[in-house]
Amino acid sequence: MLRQLLNYNLSGVLAPELGLLSQLKIMDFMWNAISGTIPKEIGNITSLRLLLLSGNKLSGSLPDEIGNLPRLNRHMNNNSLSGQIPYELFTLPVLLHLLVDNNNLSGLLPPELGSLPNLRIL
């Protein structure tokens, strides 16, 4: 059963223990009031296909460990994320969507971005 937690007015932080959900395919916390950082343990959920975190109050940098998720598409726009987009995200061959607008991200996009065969939305 798929349970969406979209727009439930949830608050708090994303616990590192989320990384123990080894069979999770979709994590949808969009449009809530979740704050804090994205835990690096998210990178342990290798089955994760969608990480939907848009419209929260997340801050800090995107963890490099997100690059450990080979099937992942991400929506993390409309937060307060900062720093550079991890290089590892641009090496995922099935990447379709990377929505990180309306954050405080900085840095250059790597040339490898042009060689992603499935990227449709950036």
N, CA, C and O of each residue as an XYZ file, in Angstrom:
488
protein
N       0.839     -1.186      0.000
C       0.000      0.000      0.000
C       0.878      1.241      0.000
O       1.818      1.346      0.789
N       0.575      2.163     -0.871
C       1.316      3.413     -0.962
C       0.647      4.447     -0.081
O      -0.545      4.720     -0.223
N       1.405      5.012      0.817
C       0.870      6.036      1.711
C       1.587      7.336      1.409
O       2.795      7.451      1.616
N       0.845      8.312      0.921
C       1.428      9.619      0.652
C       1.245     10.508      1.866
O       0.172     10.538      2.469
N       2.281     11.221      2.218
C       2.227     12.150      3.337
C       2.299     13.581      2.821
O       2.825     14.474      3.485
N       1.767     13.774      1.639
C       1.742     15.060      0.963
C       0.758     15.993      1.647
O      -0.407     15.646      1.844
N       1.238     17.191      2.011
C       0.393     18.266      2.512
C      -0.408     17.855      3.752
O      -1.609     18.111      3.834
N       0.261     17.222      4.709
C      -0.360     16.807      5.965
C      -0.004     17.749      7.112
O      -0.347     17.475      8.262
N       0.679     18.851      6.815
C       1.132     19.803      7.829
C       2.060     19.128      8.853
O       2.038     19.465     10.037
N       2.872     18.174      8.381
C       3.828     17.494      9.247
C       4.987     18.425      9.563
O       5.386     19.236      8.727
N       5.525     18.307     10.763
C       6.703     19.081     11.144
C       7.713     18.135     11.784
O       7.439     16.949     11.968
N       8.860     18.664     12.113
C       9.929     17.840     12.675
C      11.053     17.672     11.679
O      11.174     18.445     10.729
N      11.872     16.663     11.898
C      13.038     16.424     11.046
C      12.955     15.031     10.439
O      12.196     14.181     10.905
N      13.743     14.810      9.397
C      13.876     13.479      8.805
C      14.903     12.707      9.627
O      16.076     13.078      9.668
N      14.470     11.654     10.268
C      15.339     10.878     11.152
C      16.315     10.023     10.350
O      15.957      9.510      9.290
N      17.536      9.864     10.839
C      18.498      8.977     10.179
C      17.976      7.549     10.041
O      18.388      6.829      9.131
N      17.084      7.134     10.921
C      16.532      5.783     10.879
C      15.728      5.517      9.613
O      15.432      4.361      9.313
N      15.369      6.550      8.868
C      14.707      6.336      7.579
C      15.577      5.473      6.671
O      15.062      4.760      5.810
N      16.874      5.535      6.859
C      17.798      4.737      6.064
C      17.631      3.240      6.260
O      18.176      2.455      5.484
N      16.891      2.828      7.276
C      16.647      1.409      7.534
C      15.496      0.855      6.707
O      15.283     -0.358      6.687
N      14.753      1.713      6.027
C      13.604      1.281      5.220
C      14.103      0.766      3.875
O      13.921      1.410      2.841
N      14.724     -0.386      3.904
C      15.472     -0.884      2.749
C      14.612     -1.225      1.536
O      15.147     -1.317      0.431
N      13.321     -1.414      1.692
C      12.459     -1.761      0.563
C      11.622     -0.575      0.068
O      10.816     -0.730     -0.850
N      11.803      0.584      0.657
C      11.009      1.758      0.305
C      11.296      2.196     -1.129
O      12.455      2.279     -1.537
N      10.253      2.472     -1.880
C      10.406      2.919     -3.265
C      10.054      4.400     -3.437
O      10.634      5.081     -4.282
N       9.112      4.893     -2.643
C       8.685      6.290     -2.744
C       8.646      6.907     -1.350
O       8.003      6.379     -0.443
N       9.342      8.030     -1.192
C       9.268      8.800      0.038
C       8.684     10.161     -0.338
O       9.346     10.982     -0.974
N       7.440     10.383      0.064
C       6.723     11.596     -0.332
C       6.325     12.392      0.900
O       5.334     12.079      1.560
N       7.106     13.426      1.204
C       6.814     14.343      2.296
C       6.588     15.755      1.751
O       6.815     16.733      2.464
N       6.152     15.871      0.516
C       6.020     17.192     -0.112
C       4.982     18.061      0.596
O       3.966     17.584      1.101
N       5.291     19.370      0.607
C       4.400     20.428      1.086
C       3.953     20.199      2.522
O       2.761     20.162      2.828
N       4.943     20.048      3.392
C       4.736     19.976      4.824
C       5.607     21.051      5.467
O       5.967     22.026      4.807
N       5.948     20.890      6.727
C       6.791     21.856      7.428
C       8.007     21.153      8.032
O       8.422     21.467      9.148
N       8.569     20.206      7.292
C       9.720     19.450      7.771
C      10.964     20.323      7.670
O      11.200     20.976      6.653
N      11.756     20.324      8.739
C      12.952     21.171      8.786
C      14.179     20.301      9.038
O      14.094     19.074      9.064
N      15.301     20.950      9.220
C      16.552     20.227      9.447
C      17.196     19.837      8.126
O      16.891     20.406      7.078
N      18.076     18.876      8.191
C      18.835     18.460      7.022
C      18.317     17.125      6.487
O      17.569     16.414      7.160
N      18.727     16.808      5.279
C      18.434     15.495      4.705
C      19.516     14.551      5.234
O      20.698     14.757      4.957
N      19.131     13.521      5.988
C      20.168     12.647      6.575
C      20.909     11.843      5.513
O      20.317     11.387      4.535
N      22.207     11.677      5.721
C      23.019     10.916      4.765
C      22.558      9.469      4.653
O      22.829      8.814      3.646
N      21.870      8.963      5.666
C      21.389      7.590      5.669
C      20.343      7.328      4.594
O      20.053      6.171      4.286
N      19.776      8.374      4.024
C      18.854      8.216      2.890
C      19.559      7.412      1.786
O      18.913      6.660      1.057
N      20.865      7.571      1.669
C      21.642      6.859      0.665
C      21.668      5.356      0.845
O      22.141      4.646     -0.043
N      21.175      4.844      1.965
C      21.114      3.398      2.207
C      19.874      2.754      1.596
O      19.800      1.528      1.510
N      18.913      3.546      1.177
C      17.655      3.001      0.656
C      17.812      2.803     -0.852
O      17.264      3.570     -1.644
N      18.549      1.789     -1.235
C      18.912      1.613     -2.644
C      17.723      1.287     -3.544
O      17.843      1.361     -4.766
N      16.589      0.930     -2.970
C      15.381      0.677     -3.767
C      14.602      1.957     -4.047
O      13.650      1.931     -4.826
N      14.984      3.077     -3.431
C      14.229      4.327     -3.538
C      14.217      4.847     -4.968
O      15.265      4.995     -5.597
N      13.022      5.121     -5.470
C      12.869      5.650     -6.832
C      12.467      7.113     -6.839
O      12.893      7.870     -7.710
N      11.650      7.516     -5.873
C      11.219      8.910     -5.789
C      11.493      9.446     -4.396
O      11.066      8.859     -3.402
N      12.199     10.550     -4.328
C      12.433     11.267     -3.085
C      11.782     12.623     -3.264
O      12.356     13.525     -3.875
N      10.584     12.760     -2.728
C       9.754     13.943     -2.944
C       9.741     14.782     -1.665
O       9.025     14.473     -0.713
N      10.537     15.837     -1.659
C      10.699     16.664     -0.464
C      10.389     18.130     -0.721
O      10.713     18.974      0.114
N       9.783     18.452     -1.830
C       9.511     19.848     -2.185
C       8.600     20.521     -1.166
O       7.762     19.878     -0.534
N       8.784     21.826     -1.023
C       7.874     22.631     -0.223
C       7.968     22.414      1.264
O       6.954     22.465      1.961
N       9.161     22.173      1.768
C       9.377     22.043      3.208
C      10.317     23.149      3.666
O      10.465     24.164      2.985
N      10.943     22.956      4.802
C      11.874     23.939      5.356
C      13.248     23.304      5.555
O      13.964     23.629      6.502
N      13.607     22.392      4.645
C      14.879     21.691      4.755
C      16.037     22.645      4.496
O      15.936     23.543      3.661
N      17.135     22.445      5.216
C      18.310     23.303      5.070
C      19.556     22.423      5.008
O      19.474     21.196      5.062
N      20.692     23.070      4.896
C      21.941     22.327      4.792
C      22.177     21.865      3.369
O      21.446     22.233      2.449
N      23.190     21.070      3.206
C      23.559     20.621      1.862
C      22.901     19.288      1.529
O      22.434     18.565      2.410
N      22.875     18.984      0.242
C      22.409     17.674     -0.211
C      23.518     16.669      0.090
O      24.663     16.895     -0.303
N      23.214     15.579      0.767
C      24.284     14.624      1.084
C      24.792     13.903     -0.162
O      24.011     13.538     -1.041
N      26.090     13.706     -0.229
C      26.697     12.977     -1.344
C      26.099     11.581     -1.487
O      26.045     11.036     -2.590
N      25.651     11.004     -0.377
C      25.137      9.639     -0.370
C      23.885      9.469     -1.219
O      23.516      8.340     -1.540
N      23.226     10.555     -1.588
C      22.078     10.447     -2.492
C      22.528      9.837     -3.823
O      21.731      9.215     -4.525
N      23.778     10.013     -4.157
C      24.328      9.412     -5.365
C      24.420      7.893     -5.318
O      24.751      7.273     -6.328
N      24.135      7.275     -4.169
C      24.135      5.816     -4.036
C      22.812      5.194     -4.472
O      22.645      3.978     -4.379
N      21.877      6.003     -4.942
C      20.522      5.531     -5.243
C      20.325      5.479     -6.751
O      19.899      6.464     -7.352
N      20.630      4.342     -7.368
C      20.698      4.270     -8.830
C      19.379      4.463     -9.558
O      19.396      4.775    -10.748
N      18.248      4.296     -8.910
C      16.952      4.407     -9.591
C      16.234      5.718     -9.280
O      15.071      5.886     -9.647
N      16.900      6.628     -8.621
C      16.226      7.769     -8.008
C      15.943      8.921     -8.960
O      16.757      9.263     -9.817
N      14.760      9.510     -8.784
C      14.400     10.822     -9.315
C      14.104     11.690     -8.109
O      13.586     11.201     -7.106
N      14.419     12.949     -8.191
C      14.316     13.797     -7.024
C      13.529     15.071     -7.278
O      13.603     15.684     -8.342
N      12.782     15.437     -6.269
C      12.082     16.725     -6.257
C      12.340     17.344     -4.892
O      11.734     16.948     -3.896
N      13.233     18.306     -4.852
C      13.610     18.924     -3.592
C      13.568     20.437     -3.703
O      14.283     21.137     -2.986
N      12.737     20.939     -4.594
C      12.667     22.374     -4.771
C      11.848     23.007     -3.642
O      11.173     22.321     -2.874
N      11.930     24.321     -3.569
C      11.187     25.105     -2.585
C      11.537     24.718     -1.151
O      10.653     24.430     -0.345
N      12.816     24.714     -0.843
C      13.332     24.512      0.499
C      14.376     25.594      0.754
O      14.359     26.638      0.102
N      15.272     25.355      1.686
C      16.382     26.279      1.953
C      17.708     25.538      1.875
O      18.631     25.827      2.636
N      17.803     24.584      0.957
C      19.038     23.809      0.790
C      20.148     24.712      0.273
O      19.897     25.637     -0.499
N      21.373     24.440      0.700
C      22.498     25.285      0.310
C      23.679     24.411     -0.109
O      23.627     23.184     -0.025
N      24.737     25.068     -0.558
C      25.925     24.345     -0.998
C      25.797     23.910     -2.445
O      24.913     24.364     -3.172
N      26.687     23.032     -2.848
C      26.698     22.552     -4.222
C      25.846     21.306     -4.379
O      25.628     20.563     -3.422
N      25.369     21.086     -5.589
C      24.689     19.835     -5.914
C      25.778     18.768     -6.002
O      26.745     18.941     -6.745
N      25.642     17.673     -5.260
C      26.701     16.646     -5.288
C      26.946     16.113     -6.696
O      26.010     15.818     -7.439
N      28.205     15.999     -7.039
C      28.613     15.475     -8.339
C      27.982     14.115     -8.605
O      27.630     13.811     -9.745
N      27.834     13.292     -7.569
C      27.312     11.933     -7.704
C      25.919     11.899     -8.341
O      25.565     10.912     -8.987
N      25.140     12.941     -8.172
C      23.808     12.971     -8.781
C      23.876     12.977    -10.297
O      22.963     12.496    -10.968
N      24.948     13.516    -10.830
C      25.061     13.646    -12.275
C      25.703     12.429    -12.932
O      26.036     12.461    -14.116
N      25.871     11.377    -12.177
C      26.410     10.137    -12.734
C      25.366      9.026    -12.754
O      25.679      7.891    -13.114
N      24.135      9.336    -12.374
C      23.078      8.323    -12.318
C      22.434      8.181    -13.694
O      21.781      9.114    -14.162
N      22.603      7.042    -14.346
C      22.169      6.892    -15.738
C      20.655      6.921    -15.953
O      20.213      7.182    -17.071
N      19.846      6.662    -14.923
C      18.389      6.665    -15.108
C      17.736      7.964    -14.639
O      16.509      8.065    -14.600
N      18.540      8.943    -14.290
C      18.003     10.211    -13.793
C      17.096     10.858    -14.836
O      17.529     11.161    -15.948
N      15.826     11.067    -14.463
C      14.844     11.711    -15.347
C      14.585     13.147    -14.947
O      14.561     14.035    -15.799
N      14.391     13.385    -13.666
C      14.027     14.706    -13.162
C      14.939     15.085    -12.007
O      15.196     14.274    -11.117
N      15.416     16.294    -12.024
C      16.143     16.846    -10.898
C      15.615     18.260    -10.695
O      16.023     19.200    -11.378
N      14.706     18.387     -9.748
C      14.106     19.678     -9.451
C      14.656     20.186     -8.131
O      14.296     19.681     -7.068
N      15.524     21.176     -8.195
C      16.139     21.742     -7.001
C      16.039     23.268     -6.998
O      16.784     23.942     -6.287
N      15.125     23.803     -7.790
C      14.980     25.254     -7.857
C      14.388     25.813     -6.562
O      13.857     25.073     -5.733
N      14.489     27.116     -6.410
C      14.005     27.819     -5.228
C      14.647     27.290     -3.950
O      13.969     27.044     -2.953
N      15.961     27.120     -3.999
C      16.804     26.805     -2.854
C      17.929     27.833     -2.846
O      17.848     28.841     -3.548
N      18.954     27.598     -2.079
C      20.114     28.484     -2.024
C      21.360     27.746     -2.502
O      22.442     27.923     -1.943
N      21.211     26.930     -3.524
C      22.320     26.134     -4.035
C      23.292     27.008     -4.825
O      22.911     28.037     -5.382
N      24.543     26.582     -4.863
C      25.573     27.350     -5.567
C      26.484     26.396     -6.318
O      26.358     25.177     -6.206
N      27.395     26.962     -7.080
C      28.371     26.151     -7.790
C      27.995     25.930     -9.239
O      26.935     26.352     -9.700
N      28.891     25.257     -9.947
C      28.719     24.988    -11.365
C      28.120     23.611    -11.592
O      28.296     22.700    -10.782
N      27.416     23.474    -12.696
C      26.918     22.161    -13.099
C      28.033     21.468    -13.878
O      28.653     22.089    -14.741
N      28.302     20.192    -13.590
C      29.416     19.514    -14.259
C      29.080     19.172    -15.704
O      27.906     19.033    -16.048
N      30.094     19.036    -16.555
C      29.866     18.691    -17.961
C      29.190     17.333    -18.139
O      28.547     17.103    -19.164
N      29.318     16.432    -17.170
C      28.686     15.114    -17.248
C      27.168     15.217    -17.364
O      26.513     14.275    -17.811
N      26.620     16.328    -16.974
C      25.179     16.546    -17.072
C      24.691     16.356    -18.510
O      23.597     15.835    -18.726
N      25.474     16.763    -19.469
C      25.108     16.637    -20.865
C      25.103     15.227    -21.393
O      24.584     14.979    -22.481
N      25.669     14.290    -20.647
C      25.718     12.917    -21.137
C      24.692     12.006    -20.442
O      24.744     10.787    -20.601
N      23.771     12.585    -19.681
C      22.729     11.778    -19.039
C      21.633     11.499    -20.065
O      20.913     12.417    -20.457
N      21.497     10.252    -20.504
C      20.603      9.939    -21.620
C      19.115     10.091    -21.323
O      18.324     10.275    -22.249
N      18.719     10.020    -20.069
C      17.292     10.042    -19.746
C      16.817     11.329    -19.102
O      15.623     11.472    -18.839
N      17.711     12.272    -18.838
C      17.339     13.510    -18.154
C      16.358     14.317    -18.996
O      16.647     14.670    -20.139
N      15.198     14.602    -18.419
C      14.158     15.348    -19.108
C      13.867     16.700    -18.477
O      13.519     17.654    -19.174
N      14.007     16.784    -17.156
C      13.690     18.023    -16.453
C      14.823     18.363    -15.490
O      15.192     17.553    -14.640
N      15.367     19.563    -15.632
C      16.380     20.072    -14.719
C      15.956     21.453    -14.307
O      16.652     22.106    -13.529
